């Protein structure tokens, strides 16, 4: 029992656990829509698009979170504007913004003689360095994400399945899409200093994707995704402590492992649920 509870008697591990659980809840709210709408590439692009703002804030001695928010706002506005271009596919626009913002961030870092920006921390985070004020910010971000999710649920749902029907129902799909981008940006900005930009997609995508075969509603996917993310956080920190591995990467890797286990279990369940002697109907 000491093996299971011992690490969480340490104060900084306790804060890491609470931080990871809050991030899991935020990512479940935003990540569910990312999975349902096939927006994984957008999530990846937005997470890397934070680099210019974070690098500039670090070089000027400013708040990294404010820099990340500014970069996220630029990315959100850019994706929204380019998404309306009639002759430009959304993926092309996102890819160009992704490369442009990442290149700008690297240029800013390369101009620094003191290497003030810790790229390792930006890319991989440091969940064990969570402070009390970080937990307060994450709590505020979770409340904001809950409010946006509740108020925008009907519009997000219609947008996920039929944008034209959303317009017919007067749900203003363009505004709903912009609001959804804002929710995604909030989740990424709130999470990047905990698990890093390269690993944030692990908690943003893997838990909702793992929950999808088992839940019967969008709210069910969100609730189960939050639970799976928190499970990955707990056991990821536990394994990291005993195996001396990177905490954020271990949490993210465990979240992805849960996804594969979930879909393996789903395949097995469907095979056993198939009636004996069943054969697929022949098609011409």
C-alpha positions in Angstrom: 0.0 0.0 0.0 2.9 2.3 0.7 4.0 1.9 -3.0 0.6 3.2 -4.0 0.2 6.1 -1.6 3.7 7.0 -0.6 4.5 9.4 -3.5 1.3 11.4 -2.9 2.4 12.3 0.6 4.9 14.6 -0.9 3.6 18.2 -1.3 4.8 18.9 -4.9 3.4 15.5 -6.1 0.0 16.4 -4.5 0.0 19.7 -6.4 1.0 17.9 -9.6 -2.0 15.5 -9.0 -4.5 18.3 -8.5 -3.0 20.2 -11.5 -3.3 17.1 -13.7 -6.8 16.4 -12.6 -7.9 20.0 -13.4 -6.2 19.8 -16.8 -7.9 16.5 -17.5 -11.3 18.0 -16.9 -10.6 21.1 -19.0 -9.2 18.9 -21.9 -12.2 16.6 -21.7 -14.6 19.5 -22.3 -12.6 20.8 -25.3 -11.2 17.5 -26.5 -14.5 15.9 -26.9 -15.4 18.4 -29.7 -11.9 18.1 -31.2 -12.5 14.3 -31.6 -16.1 14.6 -32.8 -15.2 17.2 -35.4 -11.8 15.7 -36.5 -9.9 18.8 -35.4 -6.7 17.0 -34.1 -4.5 18.7 -36.6 -5.9 22.1 -35.6 -5.2 21.3 -31.9 -1.6 20.4 -32.7 -1.1 23.6 -34.8 -2.6 25.8 -32.0 -0.4 24.2 -29.3 2.8 24.8 -31.3 1.5 28.3 -32.3 1.9 29.4 -28.7 5.7 29.5 -29.1 6.1 33.1 -30.4 4.1 34.7 -27.6 5.8 32.5 -24.9 9.3 33.2 -26.3 8.6 37.0 -26.5 7.2 37.1 -23.0 10.2 35.3 -21.6 12.7 37.5 -23.4 10.9 40.7 -22.2 10.6 39.3 -18.7 6.8 39.2 -18.9 4.2 36.6 -17.9 4.4 33.5 -20.0 0.7 32.8 -19.7 -0.1 36.3 -21.1 2.2 35.6 -24.0 0.6 32.2 -24.6 -2.9 33.9 -24.6 -1.8 36.5 -27.1 -0.4 33.8 -29.5 -3.6 31.7 -29.0 -5.7 34.7 -29.9 -3.7 35.3 -33.1 -4.0 31.6 -34.0 -7.8 31.6 -33.3 -8.3 34.8 -35.4 -6.1 33.5 -38.2 -7.9 30.1 -38.4 -11.3 31.9 -38.4 -10.3 34.3 -41.2 -8.6 31.8 -43.4 -11.4 29.3 -42.9 -13.7 31.8 -44.8 -11.4 32.0 -47.8 -13.3 30.4 -50.7 -10.3 29.0 -52.6 -8.3 27.9 -49.6 -8.9 24.6 -47.8 -9.0 24.7 -44.0 -6.1 22.3 -43.6 -4.0 24.5 -45.9 -4.7 27.6 -43.9 -4.0 25.8 -40.6 -0.8 24.3 -41.9 0.5 27.7 -43.1 -0.4 29.3 -39.7 1.3 26.4 -37.9 4.6 26.7 -39.8 4.5 30.5 -39.8 4.0 30.8 -36.0 6.4 28.1 -35.2 9.1 29.6 -37.4 8.5 33.0 -35.8 9.0 31.5 -32.4 12.2 29.8 -33.4 13.5 33.1 -34.9 12.8 34.9 -31.6 14.6 32.3 -29.6 17.5 32.2 -32.0 18.0 36.0 -31.5 18.5 35.6 -27.8 22.1 35.4 -26.8 21.1 34.2 -23.3 18.7 31.5 -24.4 16.2 32.9 -21.9 13.4 30.7 -23.3 13.5 27.1 -22.0 12.3 25.2 -25.0 12.4 21.9 -23.1 9.9 23.3 -20.6 7.7 24.7 -23.3 7.6 21.5 -25.3 7.4 19.0 -22.4 6.2 21.0 -19.5 6.9 20.3 -15.8 3.9 18.9 -14.0 6.0 18.5 -10.8 6.6 22.3 -10.7 2.9 23.2 -10.3 2.4 26.0 -7.8 -0.7 27.0 -5.7 -1.3 30.0 -8.0 -1.2 27.6 -11.0 -4.0 25.6 -9.4 -6.0 28.7 -8.9 -5.6 29.6 -12.6 -6.5 26.1 -13.6 -9.6 26.3 -11.4 -10.7 29.5 -13.1 -10.0 28.1 -16.5 -12.1 25.0 -15.7 -15.0 27.2 -14.6 -14.8 29.2 -17.8 -14.6 26.1 -19.9 -17.7 24.7 -18.1 -19.7 27.9 -18.7 -18.7 28.0 -22.4 -19.5 24.3 -22.8 -23.0 24.7 -21.2 -23.9 27.8 -23.1 -22.6 26.6 -26.4 -23.6 22.9 -26.1 -26.6 23.1 -28.5 -24.7 25.1 -31.1 -21.6 22.9 -30.8 -23.7 19.8 -31.2 -25.4 21.0 -34.3 -22.1 22.2 -35.7 -20.4 18.8 -35.1 -23.0 16.9 -37.2 -24.5 19.3 -39.7 -23.4 23.0 -40.1 -26.1 23.7 -42.6 -28.8 22.6 -40.1 -27.2 24.7 -37.4 -27.6 27.7 -39.7 -31.2 26.8 -40.4 -31.9 26.6 -36.7 -30.4 30.1 -36.2 -27.5 28.9 -34.2 -24.9 31.1 -36.0 -22.4 28.4 -36.9 -19.5 30.9 -37.6 -19.9 32.3 -34.1 -20.1 28.8 -32.6 -17.0 27.8 -34.5 -15.1 30.8 -33.2 -16.3 30.1 -29.7 -15.2 26.5 -30.0 -11.8 27.6 -31.2 -11.7 29.8 -28.1 -12.5 26.8 -25.9 -9.7 24.8 -27.5 -7.3 27.7 -27.1 -8.2 27.9 -23.4 -7.6 24.2 -22.9 -4.2 24.4 -24.6 -3.0 27.6 -22.8 -4.1 26.3 -19.4 -2.3 23.0 -20.0 0.9 23.8 -21.8 2.9 24.7 -18.7 1.8 21.5 -17.0 2.4 18.9 -19.7 4.0 21.0 -22.5 2.8 21.6 -26.0 4.0 18.3 -27.5 2.2 16.3 -24.8 -1.0 18.4 -24.3 -2.6 16.5 -27.2 -2.3 13.3 -25.2 -4.8 14.6 -22.7 -6.8 16.6 -25.2 -7.5 13.7 -27.6 -6.7 10.3 -26.1 -9.3 10.3 -23.2 -12.2 11.5 -25.4 -11.3 9.1 -28.1 -11.0 6.3 -25.5 -14.4 7.2 -24.1 -16.2 7.4 -27.5 -17.0 3.6 -27.9 -18.5 3.4 -24.4 -20.6 6.6 -23.9 -24.0 7.2 -25.4 -24.0 11.0 -25.3 -21.6 13.9 -25.7 -21.9 14.7 -22.0 -21.2 11.0 -21.3 -18.0 11.2 -23.5 -16.9 14.3 -21.6 -17.5 12.7 -18.1 -15.8 9.5 -19.0 -12.9 11.4 -20.7 -12.3 13.4 -17.6 -12.3 10.2 -15.5 -9.8 8.5 -17.9 -7.6 11.6 -17.9 -7.5 11.7 -14.1 -6.7 8.0 -14.1 -3.8 8.6 -16.4 -2.6 11.4 -14.3 -2.7 9.4 -11.0 -1.0 6.3 -12.4 1.3 8.3 -14.6 2.6 10.3 -11.6 2.9 7.0 -9.6 4.9 5.3 -12.3 7.0 8.3 -12.9 7.9 8.4 -9.2 8.9 4.8 -9.0 10.6 4.5 -12.4 12.3 7.9 -12.4 10.8 8.9 -15.8 9.5 12.3 -17.0 6.2 12.9 -15.3 4.4 14.8 -18.0 5.4 12.3 -20.7 4.5 9.4 -18.6 1.0 10.8 -18.0 0.5 11.5 -21.7 1.8 8.0 -22.7 -0.5 6.4 -20.2 -3.5 8.3 -21.6 -2.6 7.1 -25.1 -2.2 3.5 -23.8 -5.7 3.8 -22.3 -7.0 4.7 -25.7 -5.6 1.6 -27.3 -6.8 -0.6 -24.5 -10.3 0.9 -24.8 -10.6 0.3 -28.5 -9.2 -3.2 -28.2 -11.8 -3.9 -25.5 -14.4 -2.4 -27.8 -13.4 -4.7 -30.7 -13.5 -7.7 -28.5 -17.0 -6.7 -27.1 -18.4 -6.3 -30.6 -17.0 -9.7 -31.7 -18.6 -11.5 -28.7 -21.9 -9.6 -29.2 -22.2 -10.9 -32.8 -24.8 -13.7 -32.9 -23.5 -17.2 -33.5 -23.5 -18.2 -37.2 -23.8 -14.6 -38.2 -22.3 -13.8 -41.6 -22.2 -10.4 -43.2 -24.6 -9.9 -46.1 -23.1 -10.2 -49.5 -22.9 -7.1 -51.5 -22.6 -6.6 -55.2 
